[in-house]
Amino acid sequence: MCGRFVVAQDGSELVGVLRVDVVADDLPGPSFNIAPTDRVAIVLDSAKTEPPTRRLEAARWGLVPSWAKDPSLGVRAFNARSEEVEDKPMFRQALIKRRAIVPATGYYEWHTEAGVKTPYFISPADGDPLLFAGLYEWWKDAAKADDDPARWLLSFTIMTRASVGELGSIHDRMPLFLDVDHADAWLDPTTDNVGDVLDAAIDAAPLLAESMTLYPVSSAVGNVRNNDASLIAPVA
């Protein structure tokens, strides 16, 4: 699973990596301890234009489907298992038309041994941005006026798959990593081959996992109120 991650740079710095057309003006700043329900910058291709417009938007972590009665449903939908998304009502429609990329610096995972949990920081060894495959949804608050900017909530989930290699020694799940070469296909809302796109991402993830570096960090990351660069410093 992925329940905490880091975005150490400003979201707009990712424009060049993914060739974003439009950057929202309300992007959250860097954070070293992002938790579910926090706002994060995500990349999506909007099908409202032809060709689709690639956007960098602020979204809440925890997918809230359009049919939800209230946003609280998203609290438990911060991850989506890649082998189940085609069948689960919570994620099925988003997989077809609303796929996103969640850029990050790295993420945290806890390894349990002899009843003791140790947090690890995991990130690309070359320092490049980490790209998580995600899904997004728009939820409308019918209680708010049509002209209220808060009427629409953009939310997302991070997809996961079975861990491989060294990452498997830390936890049995890992985020579904993407590389830049797969980004366009993943984001394209017009594709008719969603199953093939998903399979390609799942198959490519193990090679990306091999390029990760990981090391133990302070248990301070367990408290969401702690949020500074010291959280990603290695500890003995």
Residue pairs with C-beta under 8 A, 6 or more apart in sequence:
1 79
1 109
1 160
1 171
1 173
2 78
2 79
2 107
2 109
2 132
2 158
2 160
2 173
2 174
2 175
3 35
3 36
3 78
3 79
3 108
4 33
4 34
4 35
4 107
4 108
4 221
5 34
5 104
5 105
5 106
5 107
5 108
5 132
5 158
6 31
6 32
6 33
6 34
6 104
6 105
6 106
6 107
6 108
6 121
6 123
6 231
6 232
7 30
7 31
7 34
7 40
7 41
7 103
7 104
7 105
8 30
8 32
8 105
8 229
8 232
9 30
9 105
9 129
10 27
10 29
10 30
11 23
11 27
11 28
11 41
11 56
11 103
12 23
12 27
12 56
14 20
14 41
14 43
14 56
14 103
14 129
15 23
15 56
17 103
17 129
17 180
18 43
18 54
18 101
18 103
18 131
18 180
18 183
19 54
20 43
20 54
20 55
20 56
21 53
21 54
21 55
22 53
22 54
22 55
22 56
23 55
23 56
24 41
24 55
24 56
24 57
24 58
26 58
27 41
27 56
27 57
27 58
28 38
28 39
28 40
28 41
28 58
31 38
31 227
32 227
32 228
32 229
32 231
32 232
33 221
33 224
33 226
33 227
33 231
34 40
34 61
35 61
35 224
36 61
36 62
36 74
36 75
36 78
37 60
37 61
37 62
37 74
37 75
38 60
38 61
39 58
39 59
39 60
39 61
40 58
40 59
40 60
40 61
40 102
40 156
41 56
41 57
41 58
41 59
41 103
42 56
42 57
42 58
42 59
42 100
42 101
42 102
42 103
42 134
42 136
42 154
42 156
43 54
43 55
43 56
43 57
43 100
43 101
43 102
43 103
43 187
44 54
44 55
44 57
44 98
44 99
44 100
44 101
44 136
44 187
45 52
45 53
45 54
45 55
45 187
45 188
45 189
46 52
46 53
46 54
46 55
46 189
47 97
47 189
47 190
52 187
52 188
52 189
52 190
54 187
57 154
58 154
59 100
59 136
59 154
59 155
59 156
60 71
60 74
60 153
60 154
60 155
60 156
61 78
61 155
61 156
61 157
61 158
62 74
62 75
62 76
62 77
62 78
62 155
62 156
62 157
63 74
63 77
63 78
63 80
63 90
63 91
63 94
63 135
63 136
63 137
63 155
63 156
63 157
64 71
64 73
64 74
64 77
64 137
64 139
64 153
64 155
65 73
65 89
65 90
65 93
65 94
65 137
65 139
66 137
66 138
66 139
66 140
68 74
68 139
71 139
71 153
71 155
74 155
77 90
77 91
77 157
78 157
78 158
79 157
79 158
79 159
79 160
79 173
80 88
80 90
80 91
80 135
80 157
80 158
80 159
80 160
81 159
81 160
81 161
81 173
82 133
82 159
82 160
82 161
82 176
82 198
82 201
82 202
83 161
84 91
85 91
85 92
85 95
85 135
85 159
85 198
86 92
86 95
86 194
86 195
86 198
91 135
91 157
94 135
94 136
94 137
94 157
95 135
95 194
95 198
96 194
97 189
98 135
98 136
98 137
98 189
99 133
99 134
99 135
99 136
99 186
99 187
99 189
99 197
100 134
100 135
100 136
100 156
100 187
101 131
101 132
101 133
101 134
101 178
101 183
101 186
101 187
102 131
102 132
102 133
102 134
102 156
102 158
103 129
103 130
103 131
103 132
104 129
104 130
104 131
104 132
105 123
105 129
105 130
105 232
106 121
106 122
106 123
106 124
106 130
106 232
107 121
107 122
107 123
107 130
107 175
108 119
108 120
108 121
108 122
108 217
108 221
109 119
109 120
109 122
109 167
109 170
109 171
109 174
110 117
110 118
110 119
110 120
110 171
111 117
111 118
111 120
111 169
111 170
111 171
112 118
118 216
118 219
119 216
119 217
119 218
119 219
119 221
119 222
120 170
120 214
120 215
120 216
120 217
121 214
121 215
121 217
121 231
121 232
121 234
122 167
122 170
122 212
122 213
122 214
123 130
123 212
123 213
123 214
123 232
124 130
124 211
124 212
124 213
125 211
125 212
125 213
126 211
130 175
130 177
131 177
131 178
131 179
131 180
131 183
132 158
132 159
132 175
132 176
132 177
132 178
133 158
133 159
133 175
133 176
133 177
133 178
133 186
133 201
134 156
134 157
134 158
134 159
135 156
135 157
135 159
136 154
136 155
136 156
136 157
137 154
137 155
137 156
138 152
138 153
138 154
139 152
139 153
139 155
140 151
140 152
140 153
141 150
141 151
141 152
141 153
144 150
144 151
145 151
158 175
158 176
159 175
159 176
160 173
160 174
160 175
160 176
161 173
161 174
161 176
161 202
161 205
162 168
162 172
162 173
162 174
163 170
163 171
163 172
163 173
163 174
163 209
164 174
164 205
164 206
164 209
164 210
165 206
165 209
165 210
166 209
166 210
166 212
166 214
167 174
167 209
167 212
167 214
168 174
170 214
174 205
174 209
176 201
176 202
176 205
177 204
177 205
177 208
177 209
178 186
178 201
178 204
178 205
178 208
179 204
179 208
182 200
182 201
182 204
185 191
185 197
185 200
186 197
186 201
188 197
191 197
215 234
216 234
216 235
217 231
217 232
217 233
217 234
217 235
218 230
218 231
218 233
218 235
220 226
220 230
220 231
221 231
